[in-house]
Amino acid sequence: MARATAHPDHRLISSEDVHGTDVIGAEEEVIGEIDHLLIEKNSGRVAYAVMSFGGILGLAHSHYPIPWSALKYDPKVAGYRTGITEAQLRNAPEFSDDSWTDREWETRTHQHYGAPTYWAP
């Protein structure tokens, strides 16, 4: 079980506590879990949650960067809810290690998920 609920009354949470927390998709099913967060260096804003998705016993799974703005914590399920479907994950803009320096890729990704960008005022 993820530790995201270790201190449910706290306003802030450690990134360590977010690791492993379930992500519940549009059809009320667990579509993955949060593997790690990506934080913009200058502003300190969380930009993406990288979600682990698929695989059996941790084998052949994939990682998907999900805009942080597409996730909302729900204490009732001790996880993050999103309107994202498995089909959207499968059809997301292709990701590579160079994607983090490509604002066009980031824009397409946010549009794909219907999520506001983290760099907008």
C-alpha positions as CSV (number, residue, x, y, z in Angstrom):
1,M,0.0,0.0,0.0
2,A,1.2,3.5,-0.8
3,R,2.1,5.8,2.0
4,A,0.3,8.8,0.6
5,T,-2.3,8.6,3.3
6,A,0.3,8.4,6.2
7,H,-0.6,11.9,7.3
8,P,-4.0,12.7,5.6
9,D,-4.5,15.9,7.6
10,H,-1.3,17.5,6.3
11,R,-1.4,20.1,3.6
12,L,2.0,19.1,2.1
13,I,3.2,15.6,1.2
14,S,6.7,14.2,0.6
15,S,7.4,12.9,-2.9
16,E,8.6,9.7,-1.2
17,D,5.0,9.2,0.0
18,V,3.6,9.7,-3.5
19,H,5.7,6.9,-4.9
20,G,3.5,3.8,-5.4
21,T,0.2,5.6,-5.0
22,D,-2.6,4.2,-7.3
23,V,-3.9,6.2,-10.2
24,I,-7.6,5.6,-10.8
25,G,-8.7,6.2,-14.4
26,A,-11.9,7.5,-16.1
27,E,-13.6,4.1,-15.8
28,E,-13.0,3.8,-12.0
29,E,-10.2,1.2,-12.4
30,V,-6.6,1.4,-11.3
31,I,-4.6,2.2,-14.4
32,G,-1.2,2.4,-12.8
33,E,0.8,3.8,-10.0
34,I,3.0,6.8,-9.5
35,D,6.7,5.9,-10.0
36,H,8.2,9.3,-9.5
37,L,7.6,13.1,-9.9
38,L,9.3,15.6,-12.2
39,I,9.8,19.0,-10.7
40,E,10.6,22.2,-12.7
41,K,14.0,23.3,-11.3
42,N,13.4,27.1,-11.3
43,S,9.8,27.4,-10.1
44,G,9.7,24.2,-7.9
45,R,6.3,23.3,-9.5
46,V,5.5,19.6,-10.0
47,A,5.3,19.2,-13.8
48,Y,4.6,15.5,-14.3
49,A,3.9,12.3,-12.4
50,V,5.6,9.5,-14.2
51,M,3.2,6.6,-14.0
52,S,4.1,2.9,-14.1
53,F,1.5,1.1,-16.2
54,G,1.0,-2.5,-17.3
55,G,3.0,-5.6,-16.9
56,I,2.7,-8.6,-14.7
57,L,4.8,-8.7,-11.5
58,G,6.7,-5.6,-12.6
59,L,7.8,-7.2,-15.9
60,A,7.3,-5.4,-19.3
61,H,5.8,-2.3,-17.8
62,S,6.0,1.1,-19.3
63,H,6.4,4.6,-17.8
64,Y,4.2,7.5,-18.9
65,P,4.7,11.1,-17.9
66,I,1.2,12.4,-16.9
67,P,0.7,16.2,-16.5
68,W,0.4,16.8,-12.7
69,S,-2.6,19.0,-13.4
70,A,-4.4,15.9,-14.8
71,L,-4.4,14.3,-11.3
72,K,-6.4,15.1,-8.2
73,Y,-5.9,13.3,-4.9
74,D,-9.0,11.6,-3.5
75,P,-8.7,10.6,0.1
76,K,-11.7,8.2,-0.2
77,V,-9.6,5.9,-2.5
78,A,-6.2,6.9,-1.1
79,G,-5.1,7.5,-4.7
80,Y,-5.1,10.0,-7.5
81,R,-8.1,10.3,-9.8
82,T,-7.8,11.2,-13.4
83,G,-10.1,11.4,-16.5
84,I,-7.3,9.6,-18.5
85,T,-8.2,6.3,-20.0
86,E,-5.9,3.4,-20.9
87,A,-6.5,4.1,-24.6
88,Q,-5.2,7.7,-24.0
89,L,-2.1,6.3,-22.4
90,R,-1.4,3.9,-25.2
91,N,-1.9,6.7,-27.8
92,A,0.0,9.4,-26.0
93,P,2.7,11.4,-27.8
94,E,5.8,9.2,-28.1
95,F,8.2,9.9,-25.2
96,S,12.0,9.9,-25.3
97,D,14.7,11.2,-23.0
98,D,14.9,14.3,-25.2
99,S,11.3,15.1,-24.7
100,W,12.0,17.1,-21.5
101,T,13.8,19.7,-23.6
102,D,11.0,19.9,-26.3
103,R,8.3,22.4,-25.5
104,E,6.4,21.2,-28.5
105,W,6.2,17.6,-27.1
106,E,5.1,19.0,-23.8
107,T,2.4,21.1,-25.4
108,R,1.1,18.1,-27.4
109,T,1.1,16.0,-24.3
110,H,-0.9,18.4,-22.3
111,Q,-3.3,18.9,-25.1
112,H,-3.6,15.1,-25.5
113,Y,-4.7,14.7,-21.9
114,G,-6.7,17.9,-21.8
115,A,-4.6,19.3,-19.0
116,P,-3.4,22.8,-18.3
117,T,0.3,23.4,-18.8
118,Y,2.5,23.9,-15.7
119,W,4.4,26.9,-17.4
120,A,1.2,29.0,-18.0
121,P,0.7,31.8,-15.5
